[in-house]
Amino acid sequence: MAFSASTFLPLSSQANSDASRVFVYNTADTTATVIAANYFDPAADPAGGLGLKTDDFIMCTQSDGTDIYQVSVSAGVVSIALTNAFI
């Protein structure tokens, strides 16, 4: 499957701020699909209005588990790293 903006929601609003934000995302995709290259790229697209940026966090529930990822964005390409930042 592919990223779905309809289940990608901000938990925090940091409008006009450089502070990190936290998003939740639910998907029927597996962890392997979610961590694949370019999965979250649409969330960083400025035209899409989702505003995902470097140092944001995604609390993601996949079909085979729940993980927290820290985000890095470079030239519109999103990389995620598993983190225990909230544990």
DSSP file (Angstrom, degrees, kcal/mol; ACC not computed):
  #  RESIDUE AA STRUCTURE BP1 BP2  ACC     N-H-->O    O-->H-N    N-H-->O    O-->H-N    TCO  KAPPA ALPHA  PHI   PSI    X-CA   Y-CA   Z-CA
    1    1 A M              0   0    0      0, 0.0     2,-0.3     0, 0.0     3,-0.0   0.000 360.0 360.0 360.0-170.8    0.0    0.0    0.0
    2    2 A A        -     0   0    0      1,-0.1    27,-0.1    38,-0.0    37,-0.1  -0.878 360.0 -72.3-134.3 164.4    1.0    3.6    0.2
    3    3 A F        -     0   0    0     36,-0.3     2,-0.5    -2,-0.3    -1,-0.1  -0.273  43.9-154.1 -53.7 138.7    1.1    6.5    2.6
    4    4 A S    >   -     0   0    0     22,-0.1     3,-1.4     1,-0.1    22,-0.2  -0.964  11.9-161.1-123.7 114.4   -2.4    7.9    3.4
    5    5 A A  G >  S+     0   0    0     -2,-0.5     3,-1.4     1,-0.3    -1,-0.1   0.739  85.8  73.4 -63.8 -22.9   -2.7   11.5    4.6
    6    6 A S  G 3  S+     0   0    0      1,-0.3    -1,-0.3     3,-0.0    19,-0.0   0.714 103.0  38.8 -68.8 -19.0   -6.1   10.8    6.0
    7    7 A T  G <  S+     0   0    0     -3,-1.4    19,-1.3    19,-0.1     2,-0.6   0.140  94.2  94.5-115.1  19.4   -4.6    8.8    8.9
    8    8 A F  E <   +A   25   0A   0     -3,-1.4    17,-0.2    17,-0.2    -1,-0.0  -0.928  55.2 167.2-111.8 105.7   -1.6   11.1    9.5
    9    9 A L  E     -A   24   0A   0     15,-2.6    15,-3.1    -2,-0.6     2,-0.3  -0.943  35.3-119.5-128.9 140.8   -2.6   13.6   12.2
   10   10 A P  E     -A   23   0A   0      0, 0.0    13,-0.3     0, 0.0     3,-0.1  -0.573  14.6-170.3 -76.1 137.1   -0.6   16.0   14.4
   11   11 A L  S    S+     0   0    0     11,-3.6     2,-0.4    -2,-0.3    12,-0.2   0.643  78.8  36.6 -91.6 -21.3   -0.8   15.6   18.1
   12   12 A S  S    S-     0   0    0     10,-1.2     2,-0.5     2,-0.0    -1,-0.2  -0.951  70.5-146.7-131.6 150.2    0.9   18.9   18.7
   13   13 A S        +     0   0    0     -2,-0.4     8,-0.0    -3,-0.1     0, 0.0  -0.968  20.4 168.1-119.7 119.1    0.7   22.2   16.9
   14   14 A Q    >   -     0   0    0     -2,-0.5     3,-1.3     3,-0.1     5,-0.2  -0.374  17.5-178.8-122.6  52.0    3.8   24.3   16.8
   15   15 A A  T 3  S+     0   0    0      1,-0.3     3,-0.1     3,-0.1     4,-0.1  -0.240  72.0   6.4 -54.7 137.7    2.7   26.9   14.2
   16   16 A N  T 3  S+     0   0    0      1,-0.2     2,-0.3     2,-0.0    -1,-0.3   0.846 111.9 111.9  56.9  37.5    5.4   29.4   13.5
   17   17 A S    <   -     0   0    0     -3,-1.3    -1,-0.2     2,-0.1    -3,-0.1  -0.968  67.1-144.1-139.5 153.2    7.9   27.5   15.6
   18   18 A D        +     0   0    0     -2,-0.3     3,-0.1    -3,-0.1    -3,-0.1   0.363  65.3 121.5 -93.5   3.5   11.0   25.4   15.1
   19   19 A A  S    S-     0   0    0     -5,-0.2    -2,-0.1     1,-0.1    -5,-0.1  -0.327  72.3-100.8 -67.1 148.5   10.0   23.1   17.9
   20   20 A S        -     0   0    0     35,-0.1     2,-0.3    36,-0.1    36,-0.2  -0.342  37.3-149.6 -64.7 149.2    9.6   19.4   17.0
   21   21 A R        -     0   0    0     32,-0.2    36,-2.6    -3,-0.1     2,-0.5  -0.818   5.2-133.6-118.0 162.2    6.0   18.1   16.5
   22   22 A V  E     - b   0  57A   0     -2,-0.3   -11,-3.6    34,-0.2   -10,-1.2  -0.968  21.5-173.2-118.7 130.4    4.5   14.7   17.2
   23   23 A F  E     -Ab  10  58A   0     34,-2.6    36,-3.3    -2,-0.5     2,-0.4  -0.870  13.7-144.6-117.2 152.9    2.3   13.0   14.6
   24   24 A V  E     -Ab   9  59A   0    -15,-3.1   -15,-2.6    -2,-0.3     2,-0.4  -0.925  18.0-176.9-112.7 146.6    0.2    9.8   14.9
   25   25 A Y  E     -Ab   8  60A   0     34,-2.3    36,-2.8    -2,-0.4     2,-0.4  -0.981   8.3-168.2-145.7 129.6   -0.2    7.5   11.9
   26   26 A N  E     + b   0  61A   0    -19,-1.3     2,-0.3    -2,-0.4    36,-0.2  -0.960  18.0 161.5-118.8 136.1   -2.3    4.3   11.6
   27   27 A T        -     0   0    0     34,-2.4   -24,-0.1    -2,-0.4    -2,-0.0  -0.995  46.6-136.7-151.5 153.2   -1.9    2.0    8.6
   28   28 A A  S    S+     0   0    0     -2,-0.3    34,-0.1    34,-0.1    -1,-0.1   0.473  78.2 108.1 -84.6  -4.6   -2.7   -1.6    7.5
   29   29 A D  S    S-     0   0    0      1,-0.1    34,-2.9   -27,-0.1    35,-0.4  -0.296  74.9-111.0 -68.1 157.7    0.8   -1.6    6.0
   30   30 A T     >  -     0   0    0     32,-0.2     4,-2.2    33,-0.2     3,-0.3  -0.395  26.9-106.4 -82.8 166.1    3.6   -3.7    7.7
   31   31 A T  H  > S+     0   0    0      1,-0.2     4,-2.5     2,-0.2     5,-0.2   0.900 120.6  58.3 -58.1 -42.1    6.6   -2.3    9.4
   32   32 A A  H  4 S+     0   0    0      1,-0.2     4,-0.4     2,-0.2    -1,-0.2   0.871 108.5  45.5 -58.2 -37.5    8.8   -3.3    6.5
   33   33 A T  H >4 S+     0   0    0     -3,-0.3     3,-0.9     2,-0.2    -1,-0.2   0.917 112.3  50.7 -70.7 -43.8    6.6   -1.2    4.1
   34   34 A V  H 3< S+     0   0    0     -4,-2.2    -2,-0.2     1,-0.2     6,-0.2   0.869 111.2  47.0 -64.4 -38.5    6.5    1.8    6.5
   35   35 A I  T 3< S+     0   0    0     -4,-2.5    -1,-0.2    -5,-0.2    45,-0.2   0.515  88.9 112.4 -85.2  -2.3   10.3    1.9    7.0
   36   36 A A  S X  S-     0   0    0     -3,-0.9     3,-1.6    -4,-0.4     4,-0.3  -0.305  83.3 -79.9 -66.8 154.1   11.0    1.6    3.2
   37   37 A A  T 3  S+     0   0    0      1,-0.2    -1,-0.1     2,-0.1    42,-0.1  -0.218 110.6   9.0 -55.7 139.8   12.5    4.5    1.4
   38   38 A N  T >  S+     0   0    0     40,-0.7     3,-0.7    -3,-0.1    -1,-0.2   0.437  84.8 124.9  73.6   4.0   10.2    7.3    0.4
   39   39 A Y  T <  S+     0   0    0     -3,-1.6   -36,-0.3     1,-0.2    -2,-0.1   0.930  82.3  33.8 -59.8 -46.8    7.1    6.1    2.3
   40   40 A F  T >> S+     0   0    0     -4,-0.3     3,-1.5    38,-0.2     4,-0.6   0.363  85.8 108.1 -93.0   5.7    6.6    9.3    4.3
   41   41 A D  H X> S+     0   0    0     -3,-0.7     3,-1.5     1,-0.3     4,-0.7   0.863  72.9  59.6 -52.3 -41.1    7.8   11.7    1.5
   42   42 A P  H >4 S+     0   0    0      0, 0.0     3,-0.5     0, 0.0     8,-0.3   0.811  98.4  59.9 -60.2 -26.7    4.2   13.0    0.8
   43   43 A A  H <4 S+     0   0    0     -3,-1.5     9,-2.4     1,-0.2    -2,-0.2   0.705 105.9  47.5 -73.3 -18.5    4.0   14.2    4.4
   44   44 A A  H << S+     0   0    0     -3,-1.5    -1,-0.2    -4,-0.6    -3,-0.1   0.518  82.1 113.7 -97.1  -7.4    7.0   16.5    3.9
   45   45 A D    XX> -     0   0    0     -4,-0.7     3,-1.5    -3,-0.5     4,-0.6  -0.526  61.3-148.7 -67.9 116.6    5.7   17.9    0.6
   46   46 A P  G >45S+     0   0    0      0, 0.0     3,-0.7     0, 0.0    -1,-0.2   0.811  96.8  59.0 -57.9 -30.1    5.0   21.6    1.3
   47   47 A A  G 345S+     0   0    0      1,-0.2    -2,-0.1     2,-0.1    -3,-0.0   0.766  98.6  59.7 -70.5 -23.5    2.1   21.5   -1.3
   48   48 A G  G <45S-     0   0    0     -3,-1.5    -1,-0.2    -6,-0.2    -3,-0.1   0.660  99.9-136.0 -79.8 -16.2    0.4   18.8    0.7
   49   49 A G  T <<5S+     0   0    0     -3,-0.7    -2,-0.1    -4,-0.6    -6,-0.1   0.570  73.3 112.2  77.0   8.9    0.1   20.9    3.8
   50   50 A L      < -     0   0    0     -5,-0.6    -6,-0.1    -8,-0.3    -7,-0.1   0.793  60.4-155.5 -87.2 -28.9    1.2   18.2    6.3
   51   51 A G        +     0   0    0     -6,-0.4    -7,-0.2     1,-0.2     2,-0.1   0.679  19.5 175.1  70.5  23.1    4.5   19.9    7.2
   52   52 A L        +     0   0    0     -9,-2.4     2,-0.3   -12,-0.1    -1,-0.2  -0.418  13.9 170.6 -62.4 133.4    6.6   17.0    8.3
   53   53 A K    >   -     0   0    0     -2,-0.1     3,-1.9   -32,-0.1    18,-0.2  -0.893  38.5 -61.7-142.6 170.0   10.1   18.2    9.0
   54   54 A T  T 3  S+     0   0    0     -2,-0.3    18,-0.2     1,-0.3     3,-0.1  -0.233 118.0  21.1 -55.4 138.5   13.4   17.2   10.5
   55   55 A D  T 3  S+     0   0    0     16,-3.0    -1,-0.3     1,-0.3    17,-0.1   0.436  91.5 127.6  76.8   5.1   13.3   16.3   14.2
   56   56 A D    <   -     0   0    0     -3,-1.9    15,-2.6   -36,-0.2     2,-0.3  -0.400  52.2-134.0 -75.0 167.1    9.6   15.6   14.2
   57   57 A F  E     -bC  22  70A   0    -36,-2.6   -34,-2.6    13,-0.2     2,-0.5  -0.949  10.2-155.9-125.5 146.7    8.3   12.3   15.6
   58   58 A I  E     -bC  23  69A   0     11,-2.4    11,-2.6    -2,-0.3     2,-0.8  -0.982   5.0-157.6-123.4 119.3    5.8    9.8   14.2
   59   59 A M  E     -bC  24  68A   0    -36,-3.3   -34,-2.3    -2,-0.5     2,-0.5  -0.867  29.1-170.1 -91.6 108.5    4.0    7.5   16.5
   60   60 A C  E     -bC  25  67A   0      7,-3.0     7,-2.6    -2,-0.8     2,-0.7  -0.893  23.2-163.2-116.9 124.1    3.0    4.8   14.0
   61   61 A T  E     -bC  26  66A   0    -36,-2.8   -34,-2.4    -2,-0.5     5,-0.2  -0.920  20.6-179.4-103.3 112.8    0.7    1.8   14.4
   62   62 A Q  E >   - C   0  65A   0      3,-3.2     3,-1.3    -2,-0.7   -32,-0.2  -0.482  45.6 -95.8-100.8 174.1    1.4   -0.7   11.6
   63   63 A S  T 3  S+     0   0    0    -34,-2.9   -33,-0.2     1,-0.3   -35,-0.1   0.741 125.0  38.0 -63.7 -21.6   -0.4   -4.0   11.0
   64   64 A D  T 3  S-     0   0    0    -35,-0.4     2,-0.3     1,-0.2    -1,-0.3   0.113 127.4 -36.2-120.1  21.9    2.4   -5.8   12.9
   65   65 A G  E <   -C   62   0A   0     -3,-1.3    -3,-3.2     2,-0.0     2,-0.4  -0.879  57.9 -88.5 151.8 179.5    3.2   -3.4   15.7
   66   66 A T  E     +C   61   0A   0     -2,-0.3     2,-0.3    -5,-0.2    -5,-0.2  -0.989  40.1 169.1-127.5 134.1    3.6    0.1   17.0
   67   67 A D  E     -C   60   0A   0     -7,-2.6    -7,-3.0    -2,-0.4     2,-0.5  -0.930  29.3-131.6-139.5 161.9    6.8    2.2   16.8
   68   68 A I  E     -C   59   0A   0     15,-0.5    15,-2.6    -2,-0.3     2,-0.4  -0.979  26.9-167.5-116.4 128.5    8.0    5.7   17.3
   69   69 A Y  E     -CD  58  82A   0    -11,-2.6   -11,-2.4    -2,-0.5     2,-0.4  -0.912  16.4-141.6-118.1 141.7   10.2    7.2   14.6
   70   70 A Q  E     -CD  57  81A   0     11,-2.9    11,-2.1    -2,-0.4     2,-0.3  -0.851  29.1-134.0 -97.2 140.2   12.3   10.3   14.5
   71   71 A V  E     - D   0  80A   0    -15,-2.6   -16,-3.0    -2,-0.4     2,-0.4  -0.694  22.4-176.2-103.2 144.1   12.2   12.1   11.2
   72   72 A S  E     - D   0  79A   0      7,-2.4     7,-3.2    -2,-0.3     2,-0.4  -0.993  10.0-167.7-132.8 131.3   14.9   13.6    9.0
   73   73 A V  E     + D   0  78A   0     -2,-0.4     2,-0.4     5,-0.2     5,-0.2  -0.979  10.6 171.4-123.5 129.5   14.0   15.5    5.8
   74   74 A S  E >  S- D   0  77A   0      3,-2.2     3,-1.9    -2,-0.4    -2,-0.0  -0.953  74.7 -20.0-139.0 117.7   16.5   16.5    3.1
   75   75 A A  T 3  S-     0   0    0     -2,-0.4     3,-0.1     1,-0.3    -1,-0.0   0.863 127.5 -51.7  53.5  40.4   15.3   18.0   -0.2
   76   76 A G  T 3  S+     0   0    0      1,-0.2     2,-0.5   -32,-0.1    -1,-0.3   0.444 111.6 121.7  80.7  -0.3   11.8   16.5    0.3
   77   77 A V  E <   -D   74   0A   0     -3,-1.9    -3,-2.2   -33,-0.1     2,-0.5  -0.865  52.2-147.8-100.5 125.0   13.1   13.0    1.0
   78   78 A V  E     -D   73   0A   0     -2,-0.5   -40,-0.7    -5,-0.2     2,-0.4  -0.779  14.6-175.5 -97.1 130.5   12.1   11.6    4.4
   79   79 A S  E     -D   72   0A   0     -7,-3.2    -7,-2.4    -2,-0.5     2,-0.4  -0.958   9.2-160.7-116.9 141.9   14.2    9.3    6.4
   80   80 A I  E     -D   71   0A   0     -2,-0.4     2,-0.4    -9,-0.2    -9,-0.2  -0.940   5.6-164.0-124.6 149.0   13.0    7.8    9.7
   81   81 A A  E     -D   70   0A   0    -11,-2.1   -11,-2.9    -2,-0.4     2,-0.1  -0.998  28.8-113.5-130.9 132.5   14.9    6.2   12.5
   82   82 A L  E     +D   69   0A   0     -2,-0.4     2,-0.3   -13,-0.2   -13,-0.2  -0.397  45.1 180.0 -60.6 136.4   13.4    4.0   15.3
   83   83 A T        -     0   0    0    -15,-2.6   -15,-0.5    -2,-0.1     3,-0.1  -0.948  39.4-153.2-139.3 157.9   13.7    5.8   18.6
   84   84 A N    >   +     0   0    0     -2,-0.3     3,-2.1     1,-0.1   -15,-0.1  -0.070  52.8 133.1-114.6  30.3   12.8    5.3   22.2
   85   85 A A  T 3  S+     0   0    0      1,-0.3    -1,-0.1     2,-0.2   -16,-0.0   0.730  75.2  39.2 -56.5 -27.3   12.5    9.1   22.8
   86   86 A F  T 3         0   0    0      1,-0.2    -1,-0.3    -3,-0.1    -2,-0.1   0.292 360.0 360.0-107.4   9.4    9.2    8.8   24.7
   87   87 A I    <         0   0    0     -3,-2.1    -2,-0.2     0, 0.0    -1,-0.2   0.434 360.0 360.0-102.5 360.0    9.9    5.6   26.6
